[in-house]
């Protein structure tokens, strides 16, 4: 490479030039060659620098590309690792949840097993207790039935002797007889025979409807206030006949006078002595006294006191006949009811069941005496 202002020498003209020129030329050529060499060296140095710069740039580009590519790979690898870590975490959480559920189920299963074992132990204890109780009841079944029969017969005796109630006593005796049917011992035959006779005697007795009679007495006491008194009775006016308009004037006059006389004077037939007139407050006390008599009769009915019962009803009947108007239907119905209640018997001779009760007590005592002997026999066998 050469500079643009430099021109090469023509080699054909060098022969004609003198030595001075040759020496001068040599002197001139030598400096020219050093500059060219310097220029050539600088151009080579700039080329090398450019080449090195280009190589450096290429290397930097290669490094940059390699760095970017590596970074991109690292980024992808990081994303892949992140996704896998998330998957691992998710699967780990799922496994933890499954393990927790498994632990909870194992704990529940252990609790259920413990509960079942406890229930099994309880059922075994109950079975043993029931078996022991069964053996005890099997041994004392007859005693239990006899105790129930004794209690039922005691109840029947109390109902008959204290209250005179036949229906509850009959029901108690029938229940006792059904209990005796479950015992097959020959000693029970006599007891059942006596009990059957007591039942037949109770069935043959007339039944007294104490509840119905008490209700009728209560209804009578409520209707006393509605009964009319004799002093409140007034004769019913007769219907006036219509005048005969075709009759003469003097006949009409006689008819009118006769009607006026009939209204002034009234005749009434009295079949019994007229009771004295009572003041309004005495009317109130009369009605209250009749109510008290009916209430006393009701109490006597419940107590089976026939004497007081009939005396109270007779007093109520007498006051009803003396002071109330017996031509009214309400008074007639009340009088008829009182007479029906007075005619009913409220006291019945109840049979005595002490004989059957005595037999039950003897049989129970026999069982109690035979029990120690039965206990001693197994002990001897052991």
C-alpha positions in Angstrom: 0.0 0.0 0.0 1.2 3.5 -0.9 0.1 7.0 -0.5 -1.8 8.7 -3.3 0.9 11.6 -3.8 3.8 9.2 -4.2 4.9 8.1 -7.7 7.4 5.3 -8.6 10.7 6.2 -10.3 11.2 5.3 -14.0 14.0 2.6 -14.1 15.0 3.4 -17.7 16.3 6.9 -17.0 18.6 5.8 -14.2 21.5 4.9 -16.6 21.7 8.5 -18.0 21.9 10.2 -14.7 25.2 11.0 -13.3 26.8 9.9 -10.2 25.8 12.9 -8.4 22.3 12.4 -9.4 22.8 8.7 -8.4 24.1 9.6 -5.0 21.4 12.3 -4.7 18.9 9.7 -5.8 20.1 7.2 -3.3 19.9 9.9 -0.7 16.4 10.6 -1.8 15.3 7.0 -2.2 16.4 5.9 1.2 14.2 8.4 3.1 11.3 7.5 0.8 11.6 3.8 1.6 11.6 4.3 5.4 8.4 6.4 5.2 6.8 3.7 3.1 7.9 1.1 5.5 6.5 3.2 8.3 3.2 3.7 6.5 3.1 0.0 5.6 3.7 -0.9 9.2 1.0 1.5 10.4 -1.4 0.2 7.9 -0.6 -3.4 8.9 -1.1 -2.3 12.6 -4.5 -0.7 11.8 -5.5 -3.8 9.9 -4.5 -6.0 12.8 -6.3 -3.7 15.2 -9.4 -3.7 13.0 -9.2 -7.5 12.7 -8.7 -7.8 16.4 -11.6 -5.4 17.0 -13.7 -7.4 14.6 -12.7 -10.6 16.3 -13.4 -9.0 19.7 -16.8 -7.9 18.5 -17.4 -11.3 17.1 -16.2 -12.9 20.3 -18.4 -10.5 22.3 -21.4 -11.2 20.1 -20.6 -14.9 20.4 -20.3 -14.6 24.1 -23.5 -12.5 24.3 -25.4 -15.0 22.2 -23.9 -17.8 24.3 -24.9 -15.9 27.4 -28.4 -15.1 26.2 -28.8 -18.7 25.0 -27.5 -20.0 28.4 -29.8 -17.5 30.2 -32.7 -18.6 28.1 -31.9 -22.2 28.9 -31.5 -21.4 32.6 -34.8 -19.6 32.5 -36.5 -22.6 30.8 -34.8 -24.9 33.2 -36.0 -22.7 36.1 -39.5 -22.7 34.8 -39.5 -26.4 34.4 -38.0 -26.8 37.9 -40.6 -24.4 39.3 -43.4 -26.3 37.6 -42.0 -29.6 38.9 -41.6 -28.1 42.4 -45.2 -26.9 42.3 -46.2 -30.4 41.2 -44.1 -31.9 43.9 -45.6 -29.5 46.4 -49.1 -30.2 45.2 -48.5 -34.0 45.3 -46.9 -33.5 48.7 -49.9 -31.6 50.0 -52.2 -34.3 48.6 -50.1 -37.0 50.2 -50.2 -35.0 53.5 -54.0 -34.7 53.2 -54.3 -38.3 52.4 -52.0 -39.2 55.3 -54.0 -37.0 57.7 -57.2 -38.6 56.5 -55.6 -42.0 57.0 -54.5 -41.0 60.5 -58.0 -39.7 61.3 -59.6 -42.8 60.0 -57.1 -44.9 61.9 -57.9 -43.0 65.0 -61.7 -43.3 64.4 -61.2 -47.0 63.7 -59.2 -47.4 66.9 -61.9 -45.5 68.8 -64.6 -47.7 67.2 -62.6 -50.8 68.0 -62.2 -49.7 71.6 -65.9 -48.8 71.8 -66.9 -52.2 70.3 -64.6 -53.9 72.7 -66.2 -52.0 75.6 -69.7 -52.8 74.3 -68.7 -56.4 73.9 -67.5 -56.5 77.4 -70.7 -54.8 78.6 -72.8 -57.2 76.6 -70.9 -60.1 78.1 -71.4 -58.7 81.6 -75.1 -58.1 80.9 -75.4 -61.6 79.5 -73.8 -63.1 82.6 -76.1 -60.9 84.8 -79.1 -61.9 82.8 -78.1 -65.5 83.0 -77.7 -65.3 86.7 -81.0 -63.5 87.0 -82.6 -66.1 84.9 -81.4 -68.8 87.2 -82.6 -66.9 90.2 -86.0 -66.2 88.6 -86.3 -69.8 87.5 -85.7 -70.8 91.1 -88.1 -68.2 92.5 -90.7 -68.1 89.8 -93.2 -69.9 91.8 -92.5 -67.6 94.8 -93.0 -64.5 92.6 -96.3 -65.7 91.2 -97.6 -66.6 94.7 -96.5 -63.1 95.9 -98.5 -61.5 93.1 -101.5 -63.6 93.8 -101.3 -62.7 97.5 -101.1 -59.0 96.6 -104.1 -59.2 94.2 -106.2 -61.0 96.7 -105.4 -58.4 99.4 -106.4 -55.6 97.0 -109.7 -57.5 96.3 -110.4 -57.9 100.0 -109.8 -54.2 100.6 -112.1 -53.2 97.8 -114.9 -55.4 99.1 -114.6 -54.7 102.9 -113.7 -51.0 102.8 -115.4 -49.6 99.6 -117.8 -52.3 98.6 -116.6 -52.1 95.0 -117.4 -55.4 93.3 -115.9 -54.7 89.9 -112.3 -54.0 91.0 -112.4 -56.9 93.4 -113.7 -59.3 90.7 -111.0 -58.1 88.3 -108.3 -58.6 90.9 -109.5 -62.1 91.7 -109.7 -63.1 88.0 -106.1 -61.8 87.5 -104.9 -63.8 90.5 -106.6 -66.9 89.1 -104.8 -66.4 85.7 -101.5 -66.2 87.7 -102.2 -69.5 89.4 -102.7 -71.2 86.1 -99.0 -70.8 85.4 -98.1 -73.0 88.4 -98.4 -76.7 87.9 -97.9 -77.8 91.5 -100.5 -80.1 93.0 -100.8 -77.9 96.1 -102.3 -75.1 94.0 -105.4 -77.1 93.1 -107.2 -76.4 96.4 -106.3 -72.7 96.2 -107.6 -72.4 92.7 -110.8 -74.2 93.7 -111.4 -71.7 96.6 -110.6 -68.7 94.3 -113.0 -69.9 91.6 -115.8 -70.1 94.2 -115.1 -66.6 95.3 -115.2 -65.4 91.7 -118.6 -67.1 91.1 -120.1 -65.6 94.2 -119.0 -62.1 93.1 -120.4 -62.6 89.6 -123.8 -63.6 91.0 -124.1 -60.4 93.0 -126.1 -57.4 91.5 -123.9 -54.6 90.5 -124.5 -51.1 91.9 -123.8 -48.3 89.5 -122.4 -45.9 92.1 -120.9 -43.6 89.5 -124.2 -43.3 87.5 -126.2 -42.7 90.7 -123.8 -40.1 91.8 -124.0 -38.3 88.5 -127.8 -38.3 88.6 -127.8 -36.7 92.1 -125.4 -34.1 90.9 -127.6 -33.2 87.9 -130.6 -33.0 90.3 -128.8 -30.5 92.5 -128.0 -28.4 89.4 -131.7 -28.3 88.3 -133.1 -27.2 91.7 -132.7 -23.5 90.9 -134.9 -23.9 87.8 -137.9 -25.5 89.5 -141.0 -23.2 90.0 -142.4 -22.7 93.5 -146.1 -23.1 94.4 -146.2 -19.4 95.5 -145.0 -18.4 92.1 -147.9 -20.2 90.4 -150.6 -18.0 88.7 -153.8 -19.3 87.2 -153.8 -19.3 83.5 -156.3 -16.8 82.0 -159.0 -18.4 79.9 -159.3 -17.4 76.3 -162.2 -15.0 75.8 -164.8 -16.1 73.3 -165.4 -13.8 70.4 -168.8 -12.0 70.7 -171.6 -13.0 68.5 -172.1 -10.0 66.3 -175.5 -11.4 65.1 -176.9 -11.4 68.7 -179.1 -8.6 70.0 -177.6 -5.7 72.0 -178.9 -7.0 75.4 -177.2 -10.4 74.7 -174.0 -8.6 73.9 -174.2 -6.7 77.2 -174.9 -9.8 79.2 -171.9 -11.5 77.6 -169.5 -8.7 78.4 -170.7 -8.5 82.0 -170.2 -12.2 82.4 -166.6 -12.0 81.1 -165.8 -9.2 83.5 -167.1 -11.2 86.4 -165.0 -14.2 85.4 -161.9 -12.1 85.4 -162.6 -10.7 88.8 -163.3 -14.0 90.5 -161.3 -17.1 89.8 -161.9 -20.5 91.3 -159.1 -23.1 91.8 -159.2 -26.6 93.2 -156.6 -27.3 95.9 -155.9 -31.0 96.6 -153.5 -30.4 99.5 -153.0 -27.8 102.2 -151.5 -24.6 100.7 -148.0 -24.1 102.0 -147.1 -20.9 103.7 -145.8 -18.1 101.6 -142.0 -17.7 101.7 -140.0 -14.5 101.4 -137.5 -14.3 98.5 -134.6 -14.9 100.8 -136.4 -17.9 102.3 -136.9 -19.3 98.8 -133.1 -19.1 98.3 -132.5 -21.0 101.5 -135.1 -23.6 100.6 -133.4 -24.3 97.3 -129.9 -24.4 99.0 -131.2 -26.8 101.7 -132.5 -29.2 99.0 -129.1 -29.0 97.3 -127.4 -29.9 100.6 -129.7 -32.8 101.1 -128.8 -34.1 97.6 -125.1 -33.6 98.3 -125.4 -35.4 101.6 -127.2 -38.3 99.8 -124.4 -38.4 97.3 -121.8 -38.7 100.1 -123.8 -41.4 101.8 -123.9 -43.2 98.5 -120.1 -43.2 98.2 -119.9 -44.4 101.8 -122.5 -47.1 101.2 -124.5 -45.6 104.1 -128.0 -46.7 103.1 -129.8 -45.2 106.1 -128.5 -41.7 105.6 -128.9 -42.0 101.9 -132.6 -42.8 102.1 -133.2 -40.2 104.8 -131.7 -37.4 102.7 -133.7 -38.4 99.6 -136.9 -38.5 101.7 -136.3 -35.0 103.0 -135.6 -33.7 99.5 -138.8 -35.4 98.2 -140.9 -33.9 101.0 -139.7 -30.4 100.5 -140.2 -30.8 96.7 -143.8 -31.8 97.3 -144.5 -29.1 99.8 -143.0 -26.0 98.2 -142.8 -26.6 94.4 -145.4 -26.7 91.7 -145.8 -30.4 90.8 -147.9 -29.6 87.7 -144.7 -28.6 85.9 -142.8 -31.2 83.9 -139.4 -30.3 85.5 -140.8 -30.9 89.0 -142.4 -34.2 87.9 -139.2 -35.4 86.4 -137.1 -34.5 89.5 -139.6 -36.2 91.8 -139.6 -39.4 89.7 -135.8 -39.5 89.7 -135.6 -39.1 93.5 -138.0 -41.9 94.0 -136.1 -44.2 91.6 -132.8 -43.4 93.4 -134.5 -44.1 96.8 -135.7 -47.5 95.6 -132.2 -48.7 94.5 -130.1 -50.7 96.9 -126.7 -49.3 97.6 -125.5 -51.8 100.1 -124.8 -55.4 99.1 -123.6 -58.2 101.3 -120.2 -58.9 99.9 -118.7 -62.4 100.2 -115.8 -63.1 102.5 -112.6 -64.2 100.7 -110.5 -64.6 103.8 -110.4 -68.4 103.3 -108.7 -68.0 99.9 -106.3 -65.5 101.4 -105.4 -67.8 104.2 -104.7 -70.6 101.8 -102.4 -68.3 99.8 -100.5 -67.3 103.0 -100.0 -71.0 103.9 -98.7 -71.9 100.5 -96.3 -69.0 100.6 -95.0 -70.0 104.0 -94.5 -73.6 102.7 -92.4 -72.3 99.8 -90.3 -70.2 102.2 -89.6 -73.1 104.5 -88.7 -75.4 101.6 -86.2 -72.9 100.2 -83.4 -73.4 102.8 -83.6 -77.2 102.2 -83.1 -76.7 98.5 -80.1 -74.5 99.1 -78.5 -77.0 101.4 -78.9 -79.9 99.0 -76.5 -78.4 96.3 -74.0 -77.5 99.0 -73.9 -81.1 100.1 -73.4 -82.2 96.5 -70.4 -79.8 96.2 
